Structures are given as structure tokens and as C-alpha cells.
Amino acid sequence: MRYSVPHPIPYQGSKRRLANAVLSHVGRHKYKRLIEPFAGSAAITLAAASSNLFPSFLIGDALDPLIALWQDIIQSPDEIADQYEALWNRERRNPIAEYYLIRSEFNIDRNPAKLLYLLARCVKNSVRFNPSGQFNQSPDKRRTGTQPTTMRAELNAAHRLLHGRSQAVTSDFMSLFEQARPGDFFYLDPPYQGTSEGRDQRYFESVSRKRIVEGLALLNEKGIPFVLSYDGSCGNMYYGEPLPADLADRVLLDVGRSSQATLNGNDHVTIESLYISRCLKYAGSHAPLPLAHFSPQTSMFA
Ligand SMILES: C[S@@+](CC[C@H](N)C(=O)[O-])C[C@H]1O[C@@H](n2cnc3c(N)ncnc32)[C@H](O)[C@@H]1O
């Protein structure tokens, strides 16, 4: 499927396919700022910026080199594009061995262009850190990663959407909740419970369900609206435990077949939960836009 919204950072778990469904809950209300505290590839921010749904954006994540990358995209995308191209050419001269060298260098210097290169070249574009915070994902031996010219175009397109109205900060999500003010709207996509509390330490930081529950209670107390992606299922596998019903309303999204399931030759459909804060439900002007506005693969059912 081709997307018109730029998406320069390849990131497993990107919510670009859900962007229309998530943003439908913004309704017609004029908010001042969209905050994405678990931004990753910031798919929702980019989609919202391309539709001019908010006048300003705050991209947050606990992973410092990822935020440094976003700051470079906002300020000077050609510098990152040049560095990416140099890394890509370096690896072409000595495939795989250079990947491992660049990975070791990144684990010392935390250089944002190296993170971009590693994400573009690693298995399933899937960020993996060991318990001491070292990037440990292997290279994808079948694919070469995004071509430098394509990457430059994506970086520049994201820059044009974000420059002059966006900020990127390294932060734990809770401090962004604490600083939230009227006019803010949050989209939240924490690491799944199954990957952050179990043995598979996928992301750099983990987030307990207890902290999420406390954080949402704080947003509710402050009357700050949010949409949250949390638990879900794929076929008969369930991930995450649903959140308490008093925190938000739960809507289920059919996001279609997972690419992994298709590769494995089965028919599993992925269902993701969206939690919609009550302050959106009770304000008439926040009613979600009708589904006819959205792409066909994101049908919604209760
Ligand atoms: C599921 S991914 C988000 C993917 C994103 N929605 C997208 O479209 O690419 C979760 C993100 O949360 C970040 N993260 C983990 N713990 C965090 C914390 N305590 N505070 C803020 N961000 C955190 C991870 O670094 C990761 O980028």
C-alpha cells in the first residue's frame, strides 16, 4: 500500500495504518497542540501535520538518539540525509560486516544517523536493546534498506511538515502528562505489556501497566483528552490486559491481516484496542468524524 504522508523512520509497531482511525477522535474541536509521548516513528504526528489538524506538535520518547534524530529532521534534514547516505554506501562496500561495525559504534556514540541506518537495515525494522541498553538487533540479509535518495525525500518531506511548529524532547511520558495544559491532545502508544514486562525487552525503556493507569487517571483529573493504543489480539493470541473500564471507553479496530501471519501462510486478523478518554465523549463538538472518511482497512466495531 502507498501512503502520501512521509514516514522517514522505519519502525516496527508504527501506527501509520491506524492514523485515520485515531485522528477521527480529534473531531472538529480546535486544539492547540498534539503531544505524542511514545512517538517512535511519530506516525500519528506526521499524519495530523499533513492534515493541519493542530497548529503545533510535541514529539516525546524516552530514547535519546531517536529524539536527537527528530530534532535533526525538524532543523536540518539534509545533514542527516548526507550521513545516512555515507553509512549506506559504507555498508555496500562490505555488506553485513559494516552493519555490525556501525552497530558497535552506535552503542558508544549514540549517533542519530547511525540509529536511522540501523533501523532501516535491521530485521523487521525492529528496535531491540539488551538489558544494558545496547542495540542488539541483527541485519536483514534479504533487504538492503531504504535507498538514500528515497530517504532524503522522506526526511525533507517530514521536515516541511514539522519545521517551525514542532518540538522533540527526550522524556519519560509521565512528566509530559504532568506538564499538560488545556488545549493539549495526547496520542499514546506505550510498549505492549507483553514486550515490556516480560523477558522480551523490546524497547529501551519499559512501562508498567500500573504507571499507565496512574498516568491516565492524572490526564482525566486534568480534563486533558487522549486516545491510547494498548491491548489487542492476533488470531487467538491476546496481548496485554485491558485497562480498567472507568479510565476510558474501549473501541476495537480491525487492522486486517498481519504481514507476519500472511508470510506464515495463515489468515489471522489483528485487532487493536483504542481507549478514548471520556472528556472526548461528553463534549458534543468532539464527536468522531464519520467512518466514511477513513481508509477501508480500518473498520471499527464495539
Ligand atoms: C510502540 S512504540 C511507539 C510507536 C509509534 N506509535 C509509531 O507510530 O512509530 C513505543 C515507544 O515508547 C518509547 N518508550 C518506552 N518507554 C517509554 C517511557 N517510559 N516514556 C516515554 N517513551 C517510552 C519507546 O522508545 C518506543 O519508541
The ligand as an ORCA input file, in Angstrom:
! r2SCAN-3c Opt
* xyz 0 1
  C       5.054      1.086     20.467
  S       6.382      2.234     20.278
  C       5.569      3.628     19.573
  C       5.385      3.512     18.082
  C       4.753      4.748     17.468
  N       3.363      4.883     17.800
  C       4.914      4.781     15.960
  O       3.943      5.039     15.230
  O       6.043      4.531     15.496
  C       6.675      2.739     21.934
  C       7.733      3.831     22.116
  O       7.735      4.195     23.504
  C       9.067      4.536     23.877
  N       9.133      4.436     25.347
  C       9.346      3.338     26.105
  N       9.267      3.661     27.417
  C       8.983      4.977     27.494
  C       8.757      5.883     28.586
  N       8.829      5.475     29.854
  N       8.447      7.178     28.311
  C       8.408      7.602     27.004
  N       8.628      6.777     25.932
  C       8.900      5.482     26.172
  C       9.938      3.559     23.106
  O      11.257      4.066     22.943
  C       9.165      3.427     21.779
  O       9.674      4.312     20.811
*
